[in-house]
Amino acid sequence: MKCGCDDIEKRLKQALIESKVSRYRIAKESGLTESQLSYFVNGKRTLTLPTAAKLAKVLGLELVEKKGKKKKKAR
């Protein structure tokens, strides 16, 4: 099952790059360090889902589970 993690990371990176708020402030409000944000933006680090959710909230984004088709159980 595909989680869409690449899409989440791309959107968060784009929001960080486009944000008019300083990375220092974003880091403080999300509980990350500026170094962690930098590593993330530069592709040297990934984020856990809870951390991504905190970062999304600070950036004014919301992580929402996308409902997909349920697989039928084999009998």
C-alpha positions in Angstrom: 0.0 0.0 0.0 1.4 3.4 -1.0 1.4 5.9 1.8 1.9 9.1 -0.2 5.0 9.9 1.9 6.8 11.4 -1.0 3.8 13.8 -1.6 3.8 14.8 2.0 7.5 15.5 2.1 7.3 17.5 -1.2 4.4 19.6 0.1 6.1 20.2 3.5 9.4 21.2 1.8 7.6 23.5 -0.6 5.7 25.1 2.3 9.0 25.6 4.2 10.7 27.2 1.2 7.7 29.5 0.5 7.1 30.4 4.1 7.7 34.0 5.1 8.2 32.9 8.7 11.8 32.3 9.7 13.1 28.8 10.0 14.1 29.6 13.6 10.5 30.3 14.5 9.2 27.3 12.6 11.7 25.1 14.3 10.8 26.5 17.8 7.1 26.0 17.2 7.4 22.5 15.7 9.9 21.2 18.3 12.6 20.7 15.7 16.0 22.2 15.5 17.0 24.5 12.6 19.6 21.8 11.6 16.8 19.2 11.4 14.8 21.4 9.2 17.8 22.1 6.9 18.5 18.4 6.6 14.9 17.7 5.8 14.7 20.4 3.1 18.0 19.2 1.6 16.9 15.6 1.4 19.3 14.4 4.0 16.7 13.5 6.5 13.1 12.2 6.6 10.5 13.0 9.2 8.4 10.7 11.3 4.6 11.1 10.8 4.1 12.8 14.2 6.9 15.3 13.5 5.5 15.9 10.0 2.1 16.6 11.5 3.6 19.1 14.0 5.5 20.8 11.1 2.4 20.9 8.9 0.4 22.5 11.7 3.0 25.2 12.1 2.9 25.8 8.4 -0.9 26.0 8.3 -1.3 22.7 6.6 -3.3 19.6 7.8 -2.5 16.0 7.2 -5.6 14.1 6.2 -6.0 10.4 5.7 -7.0 9.7 2.1 -9.7 7.1 2.0 -9.1 4.4 -0.6 -10.9 1.4 -1.9 -11.0 -1.4 0.6 -9.6 -4.7 -0.6 -11.9 -7.6 -0.6 -10.8 -10.5 1.7 -10.0 -13.8 0.0 -12.3 -16.6 1.0 
